[in-house]
Amino acid sequence: MLKPVFSASVSCMDIGNLAAAIKEVECSAAAFFHYDVVDGKFNKCYILGDTVYRYIKKNSKLPVELHLAVEDPERYINIFSGYGVDYIAVHYEAMDNPKRVFQMIRSTGAVPVLAYRAETPPGRDFLTLANQCAWVLKLTVNPGFSGQQIQAEAIEHIRLMAEILRNNHSPVRIQADGNVNCGTIKTLYEAGAAIFTGGTSGLFKQGQPLQQNLAQLICAVGYKDKNEQPLI
């Protein structure tokens, strides 16, 4: 079993006290920030623009995963590339030519991440595309709305993705994003996810320090082997 890695969802942070929120994440065991951009078309809401992104890149040394839940990812890659990019997650459903999009991402100095909506199963080209990316981002809820329950089919998709990767000796890992908490994380981990995006129900659960929430998530996973090297 792979060592679990955690990212902090910026859309669930205290944007009004962003400097303190960034410091709290940096002082925790979270490996990177997860930055959602939703355009109101790919999903029926709007989340985060480039202003907060620029602030985080300027004021933190942690990597940022830019998650483009948008219909025109190439347009947004151009916009954000000027601010510095680490990882860019682009949706399978939004790409007509994934190879071109991945090349565009690499030209900015970033590494592509292959993303799938909760309802989208891996297709015949899953392995080929996944092997060109840092990891696979699998949504377990629809992007943009906190407090949703994990979709059961998304867990089955993670299990299928993990089986495909394992059977083909691929080192690519799977990231689960959506309603990750102490009651769900072990199921996601056992299905095959090894990277977890923490939001309001787990990592940013109110009433407790972030690091305490993270420690509880790690405990809930039940991971034992401490010799596994970190992903980032």
C-alpha positions as CSV (number, residue, x, y, z in Angstrom):
1,M,0.0,0.0,0.0
2,L,1.3,3.5,-0.9
3,K,2.0,6.2,1.6
4,P,-1.0,8.6,1.7
5,V,-0.3,12.2,0.5
6,F,-2.5,15.1,1.3
7,S,-3.3,18.4,-0.5
8,A,-5.2,21.4,0.9
9,S,-8.1,22.7,-1.0
10,V,-7.8,26.4,-1.3
11,S,-11.5,26.9,-1.9
12,C,-12.1,25.6,1.6
13,M,-9.5,27.8,3.3
14,D,-10.3,31.1,5.1
15,I,-9.8,33.4,2.1
16,G,-10.4,36.5,4.3
17,N,-7.4,35.5,6.4
18,L,-5.3,34.0,3.6
19,A,-1.9,34.7,5.0
20,A,-2.6,32.9,8.2
21,A,-4.4,30.1,6.3
22,I,-1.3,29.6,4.1
23,K,1.0,29.5,7.1
24,E,-1.2,26.9,8.8
25,V,-1.0,24.6,5.8
26,E,2.7,25.1,5.5
27,C,3.2,24.1,9.1
28,S,1.2,20.9,8.6
29,A,2.1,17.7,6.8
30,A,0.1,18.7,3.7
31,A,2.3,18.3,0.6
32,F,0.7,20.9,-1.7
33,F,-2.2,23.2,-2.4
34,H,-5.1,22.2,-4.6
35,Y,-6.5,25.2,-6.4
36,D,-9.9,24.8,-8.1
37,V,-11.0,27.0,-11.0
38,V,-14.6,26.4,-12.1
39,D,-16.0,28.4,-15.0
40,G,-19.7,28.2,-14.5
41,K,-20.0,26.0,-17.6
42,F,-18.2,22.8,-16.7
43,N,-20.2,22.9,-13.5
44,K,-22.9,25.3,-12.5
45,C,-20.9,27.5,-10.2
46,Y,-17.8,29.8,-10.2
47,I,-14.8,29.2,-8.0
48,L,-11.6,31.1,-7.7
49,G,-9.8,33.3,-10.2
50,D,-6.2,34.3,-10.7
51,T,-5.9,36.9,-8.0
52,V,-5.8,34.4,-5.1
53,Y,-3.6,32.1,-7.1
54,R,-1.1,34.9,-7.6
55,Y,-1.1,35.6,-3.9
56,I,-0.4,32.0,-3.0
57,K,2.4,31.6,-5.5
58,K,4.0,34.7,-4.2
59,N,3.6,33.9,-0.5
60,S,4.2,30.2,-0.3
61,K,6.9,27.7,-1.4
62,L,4.5,24.7,-1.4
63,P,3.6,23.4,-4.9
64,V,0.2,24.2,-6.2
65,E,-2.0,21.9,-8.3
66,L,-4.1,24.1,-10.5
67,H,-7.4,22.1,-11.1
68,L,-9.1,23.5,-14.3
69,A,-12.7,22.4,-14.1
70,V,-13.4,24.4,-17.2
71,E,-14.6,23.8,-20.8
72,D,-11.6,25.6,-22.4
73,P,-8.5,24.5,-20.5
74,E,-6.0,25.8,-23.0
75,R,-7.3,29.4,-22.5
76,Y,-6.8,29.1,-18.7
77,I,-3.3,27.5,-19.1
78,N,-2.2,30.6,-20.9
79,I,-3.6,32.9,-18.2
80,F,-2.1,31.1,-15.3
81,S,1.2,30.3,-16.8
82,G,2.4,33.8,-16.3
83,Y,2.2,33.4,-12.6
84,G,4.2,30.2,-12.3
85,V,2.7,26.8,-12.4
86,D,3.6,23.4,-10.8
87,Y,0.9,20.9,-11.7
88,I,-2.1,21.5,-13.9
89,A,-5.0,19.1,-13.8
90,V,-7.1,19.1,-17.0
91,H,-10.3,17.2,-17.5
92,Y,-10.6,14.2,-19.8
93,E,-14.1,15.4,-20.6
94,A,-12.9,18.9,-21.7
95,M,-10.0,17.9,-24.1
96,D,-10.4,17.2,-27.8
97,N,-6.7,16.6,-28.1
98,P,-5.1,15.5,-24.8
99,K,-1.6,15.2,-26.3
100,R,-1.6,18.8,-27.4
101,V,-2.9,20.0,-24.1
102,F,-0.3,18.0,-22.2
103,Q,2.4,19.5,-24.4
104,M,1.1,22.9,-23.8
105,I,1.3,22.3,-20.0
106,R,4.8,21.1,-20.2
107,S,5.8,24.1,-22.2
108,T,4.9,26.3,-19.2
109,G,7.2,24.3,-17.0
110,A,4.4,22.5,-15.3
111,V,3.5,18.8,-15.1
112,P,0.0,17.6,-16.4
113,V,-2.5,15.8,-14.2
114,L,-5.3,13.8,-15.8
115,A,-8.7,14.6,-14.2
116,Y,-12.0,12.8,-14.4
117,R,-15.5,13.9,-13.2
118,A,-17.2,11.7,-10.6
119,E,-19.5,10.0,-13.2
120,T,-16.8,9.4,-15.9
121,P,-15.2,5.9,-16.0
122,P,-11.8,5.3,-17.4
123,G,-11.9,4.7,-21.1
124,R,-9.7,2.6,-23.4
125,D,-7.1,5.4,-23.6
126,F,-6.9,5.7,-19.8
127,L,-3.5,4.0,-19.4
128,T,-1.9,5.8,-22.3
129,L,-3.0,9.2,-21.0
130,A,-2.3,8.5,-17.3
131,N,1.3,7.5,-18.1
132,Q,1.9,10.9,-19.5
133,C,0.9,12.6,-16.2
134,A,2.1,13.1,-12.7
135,W,-1.0,11.4,-11.3
136,V,-4.7,10.9,-12.0
137,L,-7.2,13.2,-10.2
138,K,-10.6,11.5,-9.7
139,L,-13.5,13.6,-8.5
140,T,-15.8,11.8,-6.1
141,V,-18.4,14.6,-6.1
142,N,-19.3,17.3,-8.7
143,P,-16.8,20.2,-8.6
144,G,-17.7,23.4,-6.8
145,F,-20.2,22.4,-4.1
146,S,-19.0,21.4,-0.7
147,G,-20.8,19.0,1.6
148,Q,-21.8,16.5,-1.0
149,Q,-21.8,12.8,-0.4
150,I,-19.3,10.6,-2.4
151,Q,-20.8,9.0,-5.4
152,A,-20.6,5.2,-5.2
153,E,-19.7,4.9,-8.9
154,A,-16.7,7.1,-8.4
155,I,-15.3,4.6,-5.9
156,E,-15.7,1.8,-8.4
157,H,-13.9,3.9,-11.0
158,I,-11.0,4.4,-8.6
159,R,-10.9,0.7,-8.1
160,L,-10.9,0.0,-11.8
161,M,-8.2,2.7,-12.5
162,A,-6.0,1.2,-9.8
163,E,-6.4,-2.3,-11.2
164,I,-5.4,-1.1,-14.7
165,L,-2.4,0.8,-13.4
166,R,-1.3,-2.1,-11.2
167,N,-1.7,-4.8,-13.9
168,N,0.4,-2.7,-16.3
169,H,3.1,-1.9,-13.6
170,S,2.4,1.8,-13.8
171,P,3.8,4.0,-11.0
172,V,1.0,6.6,-11.6
173,R,-1.0,7.3,-8.5
174,I,-4.7,8.2,-8.0
175,Q,-5.9,11.3,-6.2
176,A,-9.4,11.4,-4.6
177,D,-11.1,14.8,-4.4
178,G,-14.4,15.3,-2.7
179,N,-15.8,14.6,0.8
180,V,-12.6,13.1,2.1
181,N,-13.0,12.6,5.8
182,C,-12.3,10.1,8.6
183,G,-15.4,8.1,7.6
184,T,-14.6,7.8,3.9
185,I,-10.8,7.9,3.5
186,K,-10.1,4.3,4.3
187,T,-12.7,3.2,1.6
188,L,-11.0,5.5,-0.9
189,Y,-7.6,4.3,0.1
190,E,-8.5,0.6,-0.1
191,A,-10.1,1.2,-3.5
192,G,-6.7,2.5,-4.8
193,A,-6.4,6.2,-4.0
194,A,-3.1,7.4,-2.5
195,I,-3.4,11.2,-2.7
196,F,-6.3,13.0,-1.0
197,T,-7.6,16.5,-1.4
198,G,-8.8,17.8,2.0
199,G,-11.8,20.1,2.2
200,T,-14.4,21.2,4.7
201,S,-15.5,17.7,5.9
202,G,-11.9,16.5,6.8
203,L,-8.9,18.7,6.6
204,F,-10.6,22.1,7.3
205,K,-13.2,20.7,9.8
206,Q,-14.0,23.6,12.1
207,G,-13.2,23.5,15.8
208,Q,-9.8,21.8,15.5
209,P,-6.4,22.8,14.2
210,L,-5.6,21.7,10.7
211,Q,-2.7,19.5,11.7
212,Q,-4.9,17.7,14.2
213,N,-7.5,17.1,11.5
214,L,-4.7,15.8,9.2
215,A,-3.4,13.5,11.9
216,Q,-6.9,12.0,12.3
217,L,-7.1,11.4,8.6
218,I,-3.8,9.7,8.5
219,C,-4.9,7.5,11.5
220,A,-8.2,6.7,9.7
221,V,-6.3,5.4,6.6
222,G,-4.5,2.8,8.7
223,Y,-1.2,3.2,6.9
224,K,1.7,1.4,8.5
225,D,4.8,1.4,6.3
226,K,6.9,4.5,7.0
227,N,9.6,3.6,4.5
228,E,7.6,4.6,1.4
229,Q,9.1,7.7,-0.2
230,P,6.8,10.8,-0.5
231,L,5.3,11.7,-3.9
232,I,6.3,15.3,-3.9
